[in-house]
Amino acid sequence: MSFKNIVTMLETLMEFKESEIVHSFNSADQTQLFTVTYIEDTSSFELINTETNQKEQYSNIHDLAVYIDNIIHLTPVN
């Protein structure tokens, strides 16, 4: 997934903020790594590491896109 596609995905989550949309990211072996959703009440994105259940909030699309881009491009491909 390109950086531009990540930004577009995040903008789409924000655009449909009244809907509950959860975007999941998986490793090459299809193990879920993390999920991202937009929280309308706080006007922020919530990223959840599905292995540790650690939650992080981001209010800036660019910052979150950089973080996601780093994760998915550093994850080994089988």
N, C-alpha and C positions, 0 to 999 in steps of 0.2 A: 504494500500500500504506500503510495507516495505521500509526501508531506501535504501536498495540495488536497489529496483525497481525505486525509485525516481532518484537515480544517473544514472541508465541506461536510463531512460526517458530523462534526461537532456543531456546525452552524445549523444543520438539519435537526439535530436533537433540540437545539435551542428554539428553532422556529416552531416545532411541534410540541412546545412545552406543556400544553394541556393534556398531551398523551403520555402514557408511561412507556417509554422506549428505552430498552437496555441493550447496549452494544457490547458484545463479548469478543475478546481477543484470545485466540488459542495458539498454542505452540505448534510446531510442525507435526507432532504426534497427536494433535487434537486435544491436548490437556488445556483446560481453560486457565489462562494467566490472570486476567483481570476483566472487569466490566466497567462501563462508563454510562452514566445517565445524567440527565439535566434535572435539577431540582428547582422548580418554579418558585417555591416559597423563599428560597435563599438566593435566587438568581445565580446559581453556581452549578458547576459540574461535580459529580461525585465519582471518584475512581476507587474501586474496591479491588484489592489484591485478593483473589479467590483462594489462594493457598494460606495466607495469614489472616484473612478477613480484615486487614488494615484498611481504613478508609481515609481518603484525602480529598479535600475540596479545592477546587480551582475556580476563580471568577474570570480568569483571562484565557480566552481560547488559544491564543498563540503559545502561552506557557504550557498549557496542557498538551497541545499538539506536539511541541518539542519533546515533552516527556514521553508521550506515546511513541513518537517516532524513534526515540532512543531505545525504548524497550523492545519494540518489534524488530528493529534492525540489529540489535545486539543478541537476540535470542537465536541460538544455533538452529540451523536448518538441517534436517536429516537427509 
